[in-house]
Amino acid sequence: SSELTQDPAVSVALGQTVRITCQGDSLRSYYANWYQQKPGQAPGLVIYGKNNRPSGIPDRFSGSSSGNTASLTITGAQAEDEADYYCNSRDSSGNHVVFGGGTKLTVL
Amino acid sequence: QVQLQESGPGLVKPSETLSLTCTVSGGSISSYYWSWIRQPPGKGLEWIGYIYYSGSTNYNPSLKSRVTISVDTSKNQFSLKLNSVTAADTAFYYCARGRTTVTTLDLWGRGTLVTVSS
């Protein structure tokens, strides 16, 4: 089991807002990063640090954190946002990297 | 722009050593953190370990006894060796760059499938 916990699946209606969460004790000390993975593709970074988007990532993607929970919010979800989303951060010791189990997002 | 490309055998026999290389093109390897991550088909991501360009390493505790990551700055490559493999090591293997922090993997290779089977 992972030190970072994600809901296995989440769905959202087209154009609505969805929040994907990542829980873990280490998130009280370290920021989470978020990755999007579409079928047959490598993961790609969508949010890093406090709330930063790499170049080319739409501003409908945002990140936040509170206590032991980090969140990825998609405001106005589009069909192309349907994908698996993974969080990562340091583990509770701070010495290693861990990934959450991933959340499959379905856009209805 | 900088690109990463994994290369190596797609089939490895049980108990043997899995060896992969990641070639960095369009930029220098002499900075940043360089990681290996794997993903069994249909499952989630697992961090294997990273190497800093200077050569310092850090491995997943669950794999540490079997993993070696090395860097060759003259060839702009870094490599993964995983010994004593079993079917459980069958996965897509990705190399990635950690630019701002070791966990912020901003650039990924396309991945390569390694199957462990006799």
Interface residues (C-beta under 8 A of the other chain):
Chain A: S2 Y30 N33 Y35 Q41 A42 P43 G44 L45 Y48 G49 P54 Y86 N88 S89 R90 N95 H96 V97 V98 F99 G100 G101 G102
Chain B: S35 I37 G44 L45 E46 W47 Y50 N58 Y59 N60 P61 Y94 T100 T101 V102 T103 T104 L105 D106 W108 G109 R110 G111
